[in-house]
Amino acid sequence: MKTRFFAQLVALSALWGASFMLIRIAVPVLGPNVLAALRIGLATVTLALLMRLMRHRWPLAHWRELTLLGLLTVALPFLLFAWAGLQIPAGYSALLNTTAVLFGTFASAWLKEDTLTPRKLFGCLLGFVGVALILRLGPVALTGRVVLAVLACVAASACYGVATPLMKRATTRMQPLEIAMGIHSAALLMLLPGAAWSLPQAQFTPGALAAVAMLGIVTSGIAYWMHLRIMRNMTPVAAMSPVFMVPVFGVAWGHVFLDEPLGAGLFWGGALVLVASALVSGFNPLSRWLDAVDAKP
């Protein structure tokens, strides 16, 4: 992996890790439906302006493909993570987001983009054990709503994982900015009815609006465009490597800014999920470093 791509992936990880904290700030006063729609709406406006400035054409010919991708990568995950933010800490959501790699590996194998091996299957099993530890031994009391929130995060991550190889294929037919614009536009249309229904209950506080602005303009609009540009130059699973670093930032931001508690289950379960993701994807940062050392004269 080239250094510039790695630096961009680290930046994406920091942004996406912060998104879970921002959700926790905004969702209690806005509600999941309004938050998700506002976030996607701001991302759509941002991407539309970039499309105009860069003179890109709207990818109307690919509307069916973009609608499916919009459902899997934006509409459903944003709504599910927003609802989960009402029930569990940002660190939980960030760690559970790592399971996207597990689902992405299975999806890539099904679409003939990758192959399953005993190591990867063991990694999947380990990952679900890690999720169970987070759920059972974390600092948050185990209730029915917490269980549902965890399942919502896993479902959102599954959407990301399944869509990753599809998104990679889309980059061979469309420009990254066109894809980002198309999926956010489609997702916005899907979520507008729910947002309109929930609008009377929403409270537009300055803190919530600032969090939504950051979520929509930066972590959604610009970050998605950045990620798609990187994805054009690597495999689907490699493109998911920011997921490994997101929990580090997600747990840190949540603890520092929201005073979220830390517990043994969060550390042990999170460690298992990260190891599982590395096993499934074959990600090993030491191997490249050792190869570089061996190559030196």
C-alpha positions in Angstrom: 0.0 0.0 0.0 1.4 3.4 -1.0 2.2 5.8 1.8 -0.2 8.5 0.6 -3.1 5.9 0.5 -2.2 4.8 4.0 -2.2 8.4 5.3 -5.6 9.0 3.8 -6.9 5.8 5.4 -5.7 6.9 8.8 -7.4 10.3 8.3 -10.6 8.5 7.3 -10.4 6.3 10.4 -10.1 9.4 12.6 -13.1 11.0 10.9 -15.3 7.9 11.0 -14.3 7.2 14.6 -15.5 10.7 15.5 -18.8 10.1 13.7 -20.0 7.8 16.5 -19.3 10.5 19.1 -21.1 13.1 17.0 -24.1 10.7 16.6 -24.3 10.4 20.4 -24.4 14.2 20.7 -27.1 14.8 18.1 -29.4 11.9 18.2 -31.0 12.4 21.7 -32.5 15.8 20.6 -33.0 15.2 16.9 -34.0 11.6 16.8 -32.7 8.9 14.5 -34.9 9.7 11.5 -34.2 13.4 11.4 -30.5 13.0 12.2 -30.0 10.5 9.4 -31.9 12.6 6.8 -30.1 15.8 7.8 -26.7 14.1 7.6 -27.4 12.7 4.2 -29.0 15.9 3.0 -25.9 17.9 3.9 -23.7 15.3 2.3 -25.8 15.5 -0.9 -25.6 19.3 -1.0 -21.8 19.1 -0.5 -21.3 16.6 -3.2 -23.6 18.4 -5.6 -21.5 21.6 -5.2 -18.3 19.5 -5.9 -20.0 18.0 -8.9 -20.8 21.5 -10.3 -17.3 22.8 -9.6 -15.6 19.8 -11.2 -18.2 19.7 -14.0 -19.1 16.0 -13.5 -22.3 14.6 -15.1 -25.0 13.0 -13.0 -24.9 9.2 -13.3 -28.5 8.8 -14.2 -27.9 5.8 -16.4 -26.8 3.8 -13.3 -29.7 4.8 -11.0 -30.7 1.2 -10.2 -27.2 0.3 -9.1 -26.8 3.5 -7.2 -30.1 3.0 -5.4 -29.1 -0.4 -4.2 -25.7 1.0 -3.0 -27.4 4.0 -1.4 -29.7 1.6 0.6 -26.8 -0.6 1.7 -24.0 1.9 2.4 -25.9 5.0 3.5 -29.7 4.8 4.3 -29.8 1.6 6.4 -26.4 2.0 8.2 -26.9 5.7 9.0 -30.4 5.0 10.4 -29.3 1.9 12.4 -26.3 3.5 13.9 -28.3 6.6 14.8 -30.9 4.5 16.6 -28.1 2.5 18.4 -26.6 5.8 19.5 -29.6 6.3 21.8 -28.8 3.0 23.6 -25.1 2.3 23.7 -21.8 4.3 23.9 -20.0 5.5 20.9 -17.1 3.1 21.6 -19.5 0.1 21.4 -20.7 1.2 18.0 -17.2 1.8 16.7 -16.0 -1.6 17.8 -19.1 -3.4 16.4 -18.5 -1.6 13.1 -15.4 -3.7 12.7 -17.6 -6.8 11.9 -18.1 -5.2 8.5 -14.8 -6.9 7.5 -16.3 -10.3 8.3 -19.4 -9.8 6.2 -17.3 -8.2 3.5 -15.1 -11.2 3.2 -18.1 -13.5 2.7 -19.6 -11.2 0.2 -16.3 -10.9 -1.8 -16.1 -14.7 -1.8 -19.7 -15.1 -3.0 -19.0 -12.6 -5.8 -15.8 -14.4 -6.8 -13.7 -11.4 -5.6 -12.0 -13.5 -2.8 -11.8 -17.1 -1.5 -12.7 -18.6 1.9 -10.0 -20.4 3.9 -10.0 -22.1 7.3 -8.1 -19.1 8.7 -10.9 -16.7 7.6 -13.6 -19.0 8.9 -11.9 -19.1 12.3 -11.6 -15.4 12.2 -15.3 -15.1 11.7 -16.0 -17.3 14.7 -13.6 -15.3 16.8 -15.3 -12.1 15.7 -18.7 -13.2 16.9 -17.2 -14.3 20.2 -15.7 -10.8 20.5 -19.1 -9.3 19.9 -20.6 -11.5 22.6 -17.9 -10.4 25.1 -18.6 -6.8 24.4 -22.3 -7.4 24.9 -21.9 -9.5 28.1 -18.9 -7.9 29.9 -18.9 -4.3 28.8 -19.5 -1.4 31.2 -23.1 -0.9 30.1 -25.9 -3.0 31.8 -27.3 -5.7 29.6 -30.9 -4.9 28.7 -33.2 -5.8 25.9 -32.6 -2.4 24.2 -28.9 -2.8 24.5 -29.1 -6.2 22.8 -31.2 -4.7 20.0 -28.7 -1.8 19.6 -25.8 -4.2 19.3 -27.8 -6.2 16.7 -28.6 -2.9 14.9 -24.8 -2.1 14.7 -24.0 -5.6 13.4 -26.8 -5.3 10.8 -25.4 -1.9 9.7 -21.9 -3.3 9.5 -23.3 -6.3 7.4 -24.7 -3.8 5.0 -21.3 -2.1 4.6 -19.6 -5.4 4.2 -22.0 -6.8 1.6 -21.9 -3.6 -0.4 -18.1 -3.2 -0.5 -17.4 -5.6 -3.5 -20.4 -4.1 -5.3 -19.0 -0.6 -4.7 -15.6 -1.7 -6.0 -17.2 -2.9 -9.2 -19.1 0.4 -9.5 -15.7 2.3 -9.5 -14.8 0.6 -12.7 -17.9 2.2 -14.4 -18.3 5.6 -12.7 -16.1 8.3 -11.2 -15.9 8.2 -7.4 -17.6 11.7 -7.0 -20.5 10.5 -9.2 -20.9 7.4 -7.1 -20.9 9.3 -3.9 -23.4 11.8 -5.2 -25.7 9.1 -6.6 -25.8 7.0 -3.4 -26.4 9.9 -1.1 -29.2 11.3 -3.3 -30.9 8.0 -3.5 -30.6 7.5 0.3 -32.0 10.9 1.0 -35.2 10.1 -1.0 -35.6 6.9 1.1 -35.3 8.6 4.4 -37.3 11.8 3.8 -40.7 10.3 4.7 -39.5 9.0 8.1 -37.8 12.3 8.8 -41.0 14.3 8.0 -43.0 12.0 10.3 -40.5 12.6 13.2 -39.8 16.3 12.6 -42.3 17.7 15.2 -40.4 15.9 18.0 -36.9 17.1 16.9 -35.2 19.8 18.9 -32.6 21.8 16.9 -30.0 22.8 19.5 -26.8 24.5 18.5 -24.7 21.5 19.6 -26.8 19.0 17.6 -26.7 21.2 14.5 -22.9 21.6 14.8 -22.6 17.8 15.1 -24.8 17.2 12.1 -22.9 19.7 10.0 -19.7 17.8 10.7 -21.3 14.4 10.1 -22.9 15.5 6.8 -20.3 17.7 5.2 -17.1 16.0 6.4 -17.6 12.4 7.6 -20.2 11.6 5.0 -19.8 13.8 1.9 -16.1 14.4 1.7 -15.0 11.2 3.4 -17.1 9.0 1.2 -15.6 10.6 -1.9 -12.1 10.1 -0.5 -12.8 6.5 0.3 -14.1 5.7 -3.2 -11.0 7.4 -4.8 -8.8 5.1 -2.7 -11.0 2.0 -3.4 -10.2 2.3 -7.2 -6.6 1.5 -6.4 -7.0 -1.6 -4.2 -9.0 -4.7 -3.5 -12.4 -4.5 -1.7 -11.1 -6.0 1.6 -8.0 -3.8 1.6 -10.2 -0.8 1.1 -12.0 -1.7 4.3 -8.7 -1.5 6.3 -9.8 1.8 7.9 -12.3 -0.3 9.9 -9.3 -1.6 11.9 -8.4 1.8 13.2 -11.9 3.3 13.6 -12.4 1.6 17.0 -9.2 3.2 18.4 -10.5 6.7 17.5 -14.2 5.9 18.4 -13.4 4.6 21.9 -10.9 7.5 22.5 -13.3 10.3 21.3 -16.2 8.8 23.3 -14.1 8.5 26.5 -12.4 11.9 26.2 -15.3 14.1 25.1 -18.4 12.2 26.4 -16.8 10.6 29.5 -18.0 7.2 28.3 -16.9 4.4 30.7 -14.4 1.7 29.8 -14.6 -1.9 30.9 -12.8 -5.3 30.6 -15.4 -6.6 28.1 -14.8 -3.6 25.8 -11.1 -4.2 25.7 -11.1 -8.0 25.4 -14.1 -8.2 23.1 -12.8 -5.4 21.0 -9.3 -7.1 20.8 -11.0 -10.3 19.6 -13.0 -8.4 17.0 -9.8 -6.7 15.7 -7.8 -9.9 15.6 -10.7 -11.6 13.8 -10.9 -8.9 11.2 -7.1 -9.2 10.6 -7.4 -13.0 10.2 -10.3 -12.7 7.8 -8.7 -10.0 5.6 -5.1 -11.2 5.9 -4.2 -7.7 7.2 -0.7 -7.9 8.8 1.1 -4.5 9.1 4.3 -6.2 10.4 4.7 -8.4 7.3 5.2 -5.4 5.0 7.6 -3.8 7.4 9.6 -7.0 7.7 9.6 -7.4 3.9 11.0 -3.8 3.6 13.7 -4.6 6.2 14.7 -7.8 4.4 14.9 -5.9 1.1 17.4 -3.4 2.3 21.0 -4.1 1.3 
